[in-house]
Amino acid sequence: MTSARSIIAALRDGAEPSAADLRWFAAGLASGEVSEAQAGAFAMAVLLRGLTEAGRVALTEAMRDSGRILRWDLPGPVVDKHSTGGVGDVVSLALAPALADCGVFVPMISGRGLGHTGGTLDKLEAIPGLRVTLDEAEFRAITAREGVAIVAASRDLAPADRRLYAVRDVTATVESIDLITASILSKKLAAGLEALVLDVKCGSGAFLPDAASARALARALVQTAKGAGCATVALITDMDQPLCTRAGNALEVVETLDLLTGGAESARLRDLTIALGGELLALCGAAETVAAGQARIRDSLASGRAAERFGRMVAAQGGPRDLLSRYGDLLPKAPVILPCPSPFSGVIGAINTREVGETVVHLGGGRLRESDVLNPAVGLSDLLPVGTEVQAGEPLCRVHAADEASAQAAIARLQKAFRTGTPAAVKLVQDRVI
């Protein structure tokens, strides 16, 4: 007879559970029949023993099927993008409306910040009035009408993942590629996608900083998603420095709107948005080639059509209708803004990007505890990129803080995160996994 105990024991002893066993276990996670202790033991057994590719697909499908699966009847492909997380990574907010402008539908179910990495929902909630918690009818209506909606997952979407995710941190099983893969994809696949592009970060600010781990995760994600019936491609991209010149929730929304409305834009943000969008349009058949897809995304951004689509989505989700013309006034601002003076003269050779992200967290822009309330106004702006020559005393960035003391603490931390030297030659897009 199938039981949590028998499944855990089989994993412990090196045997892989059947697809039926994994469906039973996922259903038990969702219903509560599987206890917290059993969930933790299962996670540890998977971490230590690992799953085959078939087992990973079966676990992902079982977790996807543990709750509601969305079905769409729309006049175009249903697609999405997922990033493994970084610092200053606001691609989703620029890419989603550009994709919608290109004739595909983007029901983007996103998450909040995790550790030193920012979260798309936290960034959106920096916009006054915008709601990310919508009922299914409203989510469907906005997606159908505007082509894009960015929301939080409902409680009935992949509920098995919610249980398993909650125990992974406290049981030291976060690093399991099998569990990471099933967690990411169970939610994405439950959204009813036809195609998915993945941005797997690599570098000092990434969740998995070394190249070998990033490639292993990218391969696992692509193989598993395709095994579950979703066309998928992954790009491995640089996170050895922040993607944008700003980090922090409201500040990153400003960076997005600068790009969309033709203001001072980040070339790295623009280039990665175009690269990921081109892949996805080609993957779902909305463009004949990746290059053709990139040209369509580039045109959507340059023409202002992506901006118009973003503005309509924001208004539909409760945000201000005049955001595009007044975002400089409407978004929250920190009361204290101080330069972070460089402690050295020379070329910026490297940035400890994780420390940059942790600095934003400690300013109040991220969570040290799950219950923490974020300050959307704090963060960093005018971040100098690797390869910039500076003189001692010139600003490496500007710190946006709630008070003088937290600003000075951030400056002290940041001065240790920037290092002088000869920069390594690193491409923004490092690899492509199909």
C-alpha positions, 0 to 999 in steps of 0.5 A, spaced: 500 500 500 502 506 498 504 511 503 509 517 505 513 512 509 514 507 503 515 512 498 521 516 503 524 509 504 524 507 497 528 514 495 532 513 501 534 506 499 536 509 492 529 506 488 526 511 484 518 512 486 513 511 480 509 516 477 503 514 481 507 514 487 509 521 486 502 523 484 500 520 491 505 524 495 503 531 491 496 530 493 498 528 500 502 534 500 496 538 498 491 535 502 495 535 508 495 527 509 503 528 508 506 531 515 511 536 515 516 531 518 515 527 512 515 533 507 522 534 510 524 527 509 522 527 502 526 533 500 532 530 504 532 524 500 531 527 493 537 532 495 541 526 497 539 521 492 537 525 486 531 523 481 532 521 473 530 525 468 523 521 468 522 522 475 523 529 475 518 530 470 513 525 474 514 529 480 513 536 476 507 533 473 504 531 480 505 537 483 502 541 477 496 536 478 495 537 485 491 543 484 487 547 479 490 548 472 488 554 467 486 552 460 486 558 455 481 559 449 485 565 446 487 568 439 494 567 440 499 563 443 500 563 451 507 564 453 511 566 459 518 568 462 521 566 468 528 568 471 532 564 477 533 571 480 538 577 480 540 584 482 537 589 478 533 584 474 527 587 472 526 584 465 519 581 466 516 588 467 519 590 460 518 584 456 511 582 458 508 588 455 512 587 449 510 580 448 503 582 448 504 587 443 507 582 439 500 578 439 502 573 444 498 572 451 502 573 457 498 571 464 505 571 468 504 568 475 510 571 479 513 571 486 516 575 491 523 577 493 527 571 495 534 572 499 538 578 496 534 577 489 528 582 488 521 579 486 517 582 480 510 582 485 514 587 490 516 591 484 509 592 481 507 593 488 511 600 489 506 603 484 500 606 488 494 602 488 496 596 483 493 589 485 497 583 484 492 579 488 486 578 483 481 573 482 481 568 476 475 571 473 479 578 473 486 575 471 482 572 465 479 578 463 485 582 463 489 577 460 484 577 454 483 584 453 490 587 454 494 581 452 498 581 459 497 581 467 502 580 472 499 576 478 501 572 485 499 565 484 492 563 487 492 558 493 489 553 489 495 553 484 500 547 485 498 547 492 503 541 493 509 546 491 507 551 497 508 545 502 514 543 499 517 550 498 516 552 505 520 546 508 526 546 504 529 552 507 529 549 514 531 542 512 537 545 508 534 542 501 534 549 497 540 547 493 536 540 490 536 541 482 530 536 482 526 540 487 528 547 484 526 544 477 519 541 480 518 548 484 519 553 478 515 549 473 509 546 477 507 553 478 508 555 470 505 549 467 499 550 471 498 556 468 497 553 462 503 555 458 504 553 450 511 556 451 516 558 456 523 562 456 528 561 462 533 566 464 538 562 468 543 567 472 550 565 473 555 570 477 556 573 484 549 575 484 546 569 482 542 564 486 547 559 483 553 563 482 558 558 478 557 556 471 557 548 472 551 549 477 547 554 472 548 550 466 545 543 470 539 547 472 538 550 465 538 543 462 534 540 468 529 546 467 528 545 459 528 537 459 523 537 464 518 542 461 519 539 454 518 532 458 511 535 460 509 538 454 511 545 454 516 548 449 522 551 452 528 554 451 533 557 456 539 563 456 544 563 461 546 570 463 551 574 467 549 576 474 556 578 476 554 585 476 547 588 477 543 588 470 541 595 471 543 602 474 538 601 479 536 596 485 530 597 489 523 596 488 520 603 486 527 605 483 527 599 478 520 600 476 523 607 474 528 604 470 523 600 466 519 606 465 525 609 462 526 604 457 519 603 455 518 611 454 525 613 451 528 616 457 535 614 459 535 607 458 540 601 461 543 597 455 544 591 459 536 591 460 534 593 453 539 587 450 537 582 455 529 583 454 530 583 446 534 577 447 529 573 451 523 576 447 526 573 440 527 566 443 520 566 446 516 569 439 520 564 435 519 558 440 511 559 440 511 561 432 510 568 433 516 569 429 519 565 423 526 566 427 530 568 433 532 574 429 526 576 427 523 575 434 528 580 436 527 585 431 519 585 433 521 586 440 526 592 439 520 595 435 515 594 440 520 598 445 522 603 441 515 605 438 512 606 445 507 601 444 510 596 449 509 602 454 502 603 452 501 596 453 504 596 460 500 603 462 494 599 460 495 593 464 497 597 470 490 601 470 487 594 469 490 592 475 488 598 479 494 603 478 494 610 476 492 611 469 497 617 468 503 613 470 507 613 464 506 621 464 507 622 471 511 616 474 517 621 476 512 624 481 507 618 483 513 613 485 515 613 492 522 616 494 526 616 499 527 622 504 535 621 504 539 620 498 547 620 499 553 618 494 557 612 496 564 615 495 569 610 492 575 608 496 580 607 491 582 610 484 582 605 478 578 601 474 572 597 477 574 590 476 569 586 480 563 587 484 560 582 489 553 583 486 550 579 492 553 584 497 549 589 493 543 585 493 544 584 501 545 592 502 538 593 498 535 588 503 538 591 509 536 598 507 528 595 507 528 593 500 527 586 501 525 581 507 530 578 512 524 575 515 517 573 511 513 578 516 517 584 514 514 590 510 518 592 505 519 600 504 519 600 496 522 607 496 529 605 498 535 602 494 541 604 490 541 608 483 547 610 478 550 604 479 557 604 476 558 598 471 564 593 471 570 597 467 568 604 469 574 608 471 573 612 478 577 617 482 577 616 490 571 620 492 567 619 486 560 616 487 560 608 486 552 609 486 547 613 490 544 610 496 536 611 497 535 610 505 529 611 510 534 615 514 542 617 515 544 611 519 541 606 514 544 610 509 551 610 512 551 603 514 549 601 506 555 606 504 560 602 508 558 595 506 558 597 498 565 600 499 567 593 500 563 590 494 566 594 489 573 592 487 579 595 483 582 591 478 582 588 470 575 586 469 574 579 466 571 579 459 564 576 460 558 576 455 551 578 457 548 572 454 553 566 456 549 560 453 543 557 450 540 551 452 534 547 448 
